[in-house]
Amino acid sequence: MNYIGEISDNSTSVILKIQSDNHLYNLMIGRNVNFRNTDISSPYNDGLYERYLSRTKKGEGDQITKEAKKVKPILPLHVHYIFGYSDILLRGFNDRLKLYIVILRNPFTLIKAWHQGNWVNRICKVDREFTLCCRYEGNPIPWFAIEYADEYINSSDLEKAILTVYQLYTRIISMYNSLSDLRKKKMMIIFFEKFIINPELYIDKICDILETQRNDDFDKIMTKLSLPRKSEDANSVSLNDFIESYKKELSDKFIGILKELDDKYLSFQHKIS
C-alpha cells in the first residue's frame, strides 16, 4: 500500500516496527507458531520444534521484552514481491535491518511454474489467495501490476505470467543498481542455481554477517532438503526451451520480451557474481 501511495513512508515504518516487535514477542513465548507439520514453514522442518514448544510453557510479560533487549535475537521475515517494487524495508527498518536476502531463480522456470499453477486466475479471484488487489476499469488486478495495468488486462494467461516475471526482474535489477553503496552492503543476491551447488558458502556468509552460527541440526536439515545438489537438479528452463514449448502461443512481441529478460538476467548474474 505504501508502493501505490496509500500509506506514507513514516506511517509504514511505524507499522513495520510495531508488527515486527509484536511478532518477535510472540515467537519468544511460542505463540502464533505454525505447528502444522505438513507446512514448510513449520518448526518441524527447521529443527526448532522443541525450542518453540518449550517456550509455550515459559512465562510472559515484561520479562520477555527485557530478555529480547538483552539477547537481541534475529527475527527472519519472509516476504514475496517486495524488493524491486519498493525499498520500504530498507527505509522503514533503517539500522534495525541487518541483512536483506533476495533469491532469484531462472526466470523462465518461474514463468512456467506461474503459468502451470494458473496463478493469474487465482490471485484476486480465489478467496484464500490473500494478495492485495486493486480494481482497474472494473477489473481486479494484483497490486504489483498497477503500473502496467492496461497491458496486463489485455493479455492472455501466458502473457500475464510473462509480464509478471519480466516486470519483477526488471524492477529488482533496476532497484538494486539504484541503491547507495551503504544499502547494497545490506543486500545479498542469491541465484538459486548456484546456491544448491554450494549452499554452505552462502550459509557461512549469512552467519558471519548476522554474527550467529549454524543450528545443531543443520546437517540433518540439509539432508532433508537434499542439499547440496547437482546443477541439473535445478530443473532450469532455458530461453530456447521455453520458446519451443510455447511457440504456438507466443507473438513476436512477447518473444522479444523473453529475449530481453534473458539478456537482463544473464548480465545481472554476471555482474553480481
Phi, psi and omega per residue, in radians:
M1 nan -0.533 3.024
N2 -1.141 -0.687 -3.127
Y3 -1.075 -0.663 -3.126
I4 -1.637 0.191 2.978
G5 1.464 0.307 -3.113
E6 -1.582 -0.329 3.140
I7 -2.347 2.364 -3.122
S8 -1.217 2.827 3.098
D9 -1.023 -0.789 -3.088
N10 -1.106 -0.795 3.141
S11 -1.123 -0.704 3.135
T12 -1.106 -0.737 3.131
S13 -1.067 -0.746 3.118
V14 -1.086 -0.799 -3.138
I15 -1.081 -0.779 3.132
L16 -1.017 -0.804 -3.087
K17 -1.199 -0.723 3.119
I18 -1.120 -0.813 -3.101
Q19 -1.161 -0.665 3.126
S20 -1.199 -0.691 3.080
D21 -1.103 -0.726 3.127
N22 -1.124 -0.737 3.135
H23 -1.131 -0.731 3.125
L24 -1.095 -0.794 3.122
Y25 -1.021 -0.813 -3.123
N26 -1.086 -0.714 3.124
L27 -1.110 -0.616 -3.095
M28 -1.261 -0.219 3.050
I29 -2.056 0.249 3.075
G30 1.243 0.390 -3.127
R31 -1.662 2.522 3.102
N32 1.041 0.547 3.075
V33 -1.566 2.419 -3.121
N34 -1.414 1.733 -3.109
F35 -1.637 0.261 3.050
R36 -1.301 1.943 -3.023
N37 -1.263 -0.099 3.076
T38 -1.537 -0.169 -3.113
D39 -1.608 2.433 3.132
I40 -1.072 -0.559 -3.101
S41 -1.382 -0.018 -3.125
S42 -1.284 2.533 3.084
P43 -1.144 -0.175 3.014
Y44 -1.115 -0.424 -3.045
N45 -1.766 -0.107 -3.120
D46 -2.130 0.229 3.068
G47 1.371 0.168 -3.070
L48 -1.924 0.223 -3.073
Y49 -0.999 -0.897 -3.094
E50 -1.120 -0.617 -3.140
R51 -1.105 -0.841 -3.103
Y52 -1.246 -0.616 3.116
L53 -1.140 -0.696 3.125
S54 -1.152 -0.519 -3.137
R55 -1.210 -0.406 3.127
T56 -1.190 -0.258 -3.100
K57 -1.774 -0.074 -3.123
K58 -1.554 2.915 -3.133
G59 -1.231 3.061 3.113
E60 -2.364 -3.015 3.092
G61 1.739 -2.701 -3.041
D62 -1.083 -0.465 3.142
Q63 -1.110 -0.510 3.139
I64 -1.285 -0.719 3.124
T65 -1.145 -0.644 3.086
K66 -1.140 -0.696 3.116
E67 -1.108 -0.727 -3.134
A68 -1.080 -0.757 -3.139
K69 -1.146 -0.532 -3.126
K70 -1.403 -0.825 -3.055
V71 -1.372 -0.557 -3.085
K72 0.938 1.071 -3.110
P73 -1.170 2.767 3.102
I74 -1.542 2.203 3.098
L75 -1.861 1.849 3.093
P76 -1.446 2.332 3.104
L77 -2.075 2.236 -3.112
H78 -1.878 2.057 -3.097
V79 -2.274 2.777 3.122
H80 -2.062 2.480 2.975
Y81 0.947 0.741 3.104
I82 -1.839 -1.054 -3.109
F83 -1.159 2.314 -3.044
G84 1.932 -0.599 3.091
Y85 -1.787 -0.444 3.112
S86 -2.825 2.476 3.044
D87 -1.742 0.484 -3.056
I88 -1.057 -0.522 3.113
L89 -1.175 -0.671 3.078
L90 -1.165 -0.755 -3.121
R91 -1.327 -0.614 -3.051
G92 -1.331 -0.714 -3.123
F93 -1.573 -0.420 -3.135
N94 0.916 -2.160 -3.058
D95 -1.179 -0.326 -3.128
R96 -1.248 -0.393 3.113
L97 -1.505 2.026 -3.056
K98 -1.681 -0.557 -3.095
L99 -2.670 2.290 -3.136
Y100 -2.064 1.896 -3.092
I101 -1.765 2.261 3.071
V102 -2.106 2.076 3.115
I103 -1.659 2.248 3.118
L104 -2.086 2.254 3.037
R105 -1.783 2.845 2.993
N106 -0.869 2.147 -3.012
P107 -1.075 -0.525 -3.099
F108 -1.347 -0.499 2.992
T109 -1.136 -0.713 -3.125
L110 -1.199 -0.745 3.114
I111 -1.062 -0.789 -3.135
K112 -1.067 -0.775 3.134
A113 -1.145 -0.701 3.127
W114 -1.100 -0.743 -3.115
H115 -1.247 -0.808 -3.123
Q116 -1.163 -0.512 3.084
G117 -1.386 -0.076 3.117
N118 1.009 0.641 -3.054
W119 -1.186 -0.476 3.133
V120 -1.183 -0.332 3.088
N121 -1.850 0.109 3.078
R122 -1.849 -0.877 3.117
I123 -1.090 2.291 -3.131
C124 1.346 -0.043 -3.097
K125 -2.193 -0.544 3.128
V126 -1.703 2.258 -2.999
D127 -0.959 -0.680 -3.024
R128 -1.538 0.066 3.030
E129 -1.560 1.599 -2.969
F130 -1.441 1.147 3.099
T131 -1.887 2.369 3.098
L132 -1.109 2.232 -3.126
C133 -2.153 2.741 3.116
C134 -2.150 2.655 3.075
R135 -1.750 2.133 -3.114
Y136 -2.192 1.990 -3.102
E137 0.869 0.748 3.100
G138 1.448 -0.018 -3.116
N139 -1.916 2.233 3.055
P140 -1.318 2.225 3.113
I141 -2.331 2.650 3.107
P142 -1.137 2.624 -3.059
W143 -0.976 -0.582 -3.052
F144 -1.338 -0.094 3.128
A145 -1.760 0.101 -2.993
I146 -1.107 -0.578 -3.086
E147 -1.374 -0.306 3.076
Y148 -2.200 0.684 -3.038
A149 -1.032 -0.781 -3.119
D150 -1.026 -0.841 -3.130
E151 -1.156 -0.651 -3.102
Y152 -1.107 -0.900 -3.046
I153 -1.233 -0.329 -3.134
N154 -1.707 0.154 -3.098
S155 -1.788 2.789 3.060
S156 -1.298 3.009 3.136
D157 -1.040 -0.772 3.125
L158 -1.120 -0.752 -3.141
E159 -1.121 -0.642 3.074
K160 -1.081 -0.725 3.117
A161 -1.114 -0.722 3.118
I162 -1.126 -0.792 3.140
L163 -1.080 -0.713 -3.119
T164 -1.029 -0.853 -3.112
V165 -1.295 -0.698 3.115
Y166 -1.033 -0.849 -3.126
Q167 -1.146 -0.699 3.129
L168 -1.070 -0.881 -3.085
Y169 -1.202 -0.642 3.087
T170 -1.063 -0.752 -3.125
R171 -1.248 -0.653 3.099
I172 -1.052 -0.865 -3.113
I173 -1.104 -0.792 -3.129
S174 -1.120 -0.754 -3.106
M175 -1.181 -0.732 3.122
Y176 -1.061 -0.784 -3.121
N177 -1.119 -0.437 -3.097
S178 -1.534 -0.155 -3.107
L179 -1.215 2.640 3.028
S180 -1.213 2.814 3.131
D181 -1.046 -0.622 -3.140
L182 -1.107 -0.754 -3.138
R183 -1.304 -0.544 3.090
K184 -1.097 -0.527 3.124
K185 -1.150 -0.388 3.109
K186 -1.504 -0.157 -3.071
M187 -1.644 2.499 2.969
M188 -2.317 1.895 3.100
I189 -1.589 2.120 -3.123
I190 -2.078 2.172 3.078
F191 -1.580 2.105 -3.024
F192 -0.905 -0.771 -3.066
E193 -1.110 -0.488 3.085
K194 -1.507 -0.581 -3.119
F195 -1.070 -0.787 -3.045
I196 -1.151 -0.426 3.132
I197 -1.313 -0.741 -3.100
N198 -2.403 1.165 -3.070
P199 -1.122 -0.534 -3.066
E200 -1.155 -0.494 3.081
L201 -1.022 -0.792 -3.120
Y202 -1.295 -0.682 3.125
I203 -1.061 -0.740 3.128
D204 -1.103 -0.700 3.118
K205 -1.128 -0.735 3.134
I206 -1.106 -0.795 3.128
C207 -1.070 -0.681 -3.132
D208 -1.158 -0.790 -3.127
I209 -1.130 -0.717 -3.086
L210 -1.566 0.024 3.121
E211 0.937 0.917 3.138
T212 -2.377 -3.010 -3.118
Q213 -2.464 2.944 -3.113
R214 -1.157 2.595 3.035
N215 -1.135 2.651 3.131
D216 -1.036 -0.501 -3.124
D217 -1.661 0.326 -3.050
F218 -0.947 -0.849 -3.089
D219 -1.114 -0.645 3.125
K220 -1.152 -0.711 3.137
I221 -1.143 -0.730 3.126
M222 -1.071 -0.725 3.116
T223 -1.128 -0.718 3.138
K224 -1.106 -0.589 -3.138
L225 -1.577 0.103 -3.137
S226 0.980 0.806 3.113
L227 -2.041 2.430 -0.041
P228 -1.301 2.939 3.126
R229 -2.243 2.953 3.039
K230 -1.398 2.701 -3.087
S231 -1.031 -0.612 -3.126
E232 -1.190 -0.309 3.126
D233 -1.327 -0.079 3.099
A234 -1.277 -0.286 3.141
N235 0.942 0.701 -3.117
S236 -1.281 2.558 3.113
V237 -1.892 2.171 3.137
S238 -1.375 2.851 3.094
L239 -1.003 -0.833 -3.105
N240 -1.112 -0.712 3.128
D241 -1.135 -0.681 3.140
F242 -1.128 -0.831 -3.136
I243 -1.076 -0.702 3.130
E244 -1.119 -0.669 -3.113
S245 -1.210 -0.571 -3.031
Y246 -2.094 0.364 -3.015
K247 -1.051 -0.491 -3.138
K248 -1.264 -0.343 -3.090
E249 -1.830 -0.077 -3.025
L250 -1.782 2.240 3.026
S251 -1.461 2.902 3.088
D252 -1.022 -0.627 3.132
K253 -1.042 -0.818 -3.071
F254 -1.362 -0.450 2.996
I255 -1.130 -0.677 3.076
G256 -1.111 -0.705 3.102
I257 -1.094 -0.733 3.141
L258 -1.123 -0.721 3.125
K259 -1.163 -0.675 3.098
E260 -1.131 -0.712 3.109
L261 -1.081 -0.744 3.136
D262 -1.071 -0.783 3.124
D263 -1.078 -0.787 -3.128
K264 -1.102 -0.773 -3.084
Y265 -1.158 -0.806 -3.129
L266 -1.138 -0.670 3.127
S267 -1.160 -0.728 3.135
F268 -1.177 -0.725 3.118
Q269 -1.066 -0.726 3.125
H270 -1.153 -0.700 -3.125
K271 -1.143 -0.787 -3.105
I272 -1.243 -0.672 -3.098
S273 -1.237 nan nan
